[in-house]
Amino acid sequence: MLVATALAFGVAAVAGLALAALSSWWLVAVGAVCIVAAWTYTGGPVPYGYRALGEVFVFVFFGPVAVVGTTYVQTGTLPGLAFAMSVPVGLLIVAILVVNNLRDIDGDAAVGKRTLAVLLGGRATQLTFAGLYVVVFAVIVVVGIERPWALLGLLAAPLALTPVRIVLSGGRGQALIAALQGAGQVTLATGVLLGAGLALSG
């Protein structure tokens, strides 16, 4: 696993250097921070994923860093729309992590892993999961006021009903695996539909 991790980081670093050469060498610093963050999520002497900070870092790196960074590489600009769109994208990934940590809450608590789910408790984590989708689709509505085609992203909202229902009803074990799968499907569908909507918006 260590070798596979090192190879993955190596490939990412080489690809990052190529992108930096084509856009800005500041991306090397961003990439270095990303690698450190990935490693210390569950590795190192103080893994922040077990200090109730996993969701925060996942949002930052899968939301603003990924979306705004990708936009900058392709356009050389930092438009407000990229920052706005980074919010639902980041929160969708956070939702996957939240339901995953909810599934593992008992085992994590037993071995001293203080994830956000362990810190909040089961019911608060369930409500957090549902609340994330409320914010995701609310942001899409706000963006859609100026760019109506972005509202295509709302077509993914019905897919969130099943995982939210499973989680709020107190599903455990295998049921939460189904919720995890559903959360992944919501993320994929929302991303594709939002991308298509923004492309149509020009």
C-alpha positions, 0 to 999 in steps of 0.5 A, a space after each residue: 500500500 505504501 508503494 502504491 501511495 508513493 506511485 500515485 503521488 509521483 504520477 500526480 506530481 509529474 502531472 502537476 509539474 506539467 500543468 505548472 509549466 503551462 500555466 503558473 509555477 505557483 501551482 507547485 506550491 499548491 500541489 505540495 500542500 495537497 500532497 501533504 494534506 492527503 498524507 496527513 489525513 490518516 498518516 503521520 503523528 497527528 492525523 487530522 482526519 481523526 481530529 474532527 477536521 476531515 470534513 473541513 479539509 475535504 471541502 477545501 481541497 475538493 471544493 475551492 482548491 480543485 474547482 478554482 485551481 482547475 479554472 485557473 489552469 484553463 483560463 488564467 483567471 479566478 472568476 467569482 463563478 468558480 468560487 461559487 461553484 466550488 461550494 456545492 462541489 466541495 459539499 457533495 464530497 463532504 456528504 460522502 465522507 459524512 455518511 462514511 463516517 456515520 457508518 463507522 461511528 461505533 468502531 471509530 469511537 471504540 478505537 479513539 478516532 474522533 471523527 466529526 461523526 463521533 464528536 457530533 453523535 449519530 443524530 446530529 450527523 444524520 441531520 448534517 448529512 441532509 443539511 449538506 444537500 440543502 445547501 448544495 442545491 440552494 447555492 445552485 438556485 442562487 447561481 441560476 438566478 444569473 446563469 439559468 442553465 446552471 439550474 440543470 443541476 437541480 435535476 439531480 436533487 431527486 437522487 438525494 432523496 433515497 440516501 437522505 431517507 436512509 440516513 434520517 431513518 437511522 439506517 445502519 450497516 448495509 443500509 448505509 453502504 447503499 446511502 454511500 452509493 447513493 451519495 456518490 451517484 448524486 455527486 456524479 449527476 450533479 457534477 455532470 448536469 452543472 458542467 453541462 449547464 455552465 457550458 450552455 451558459 457560455 
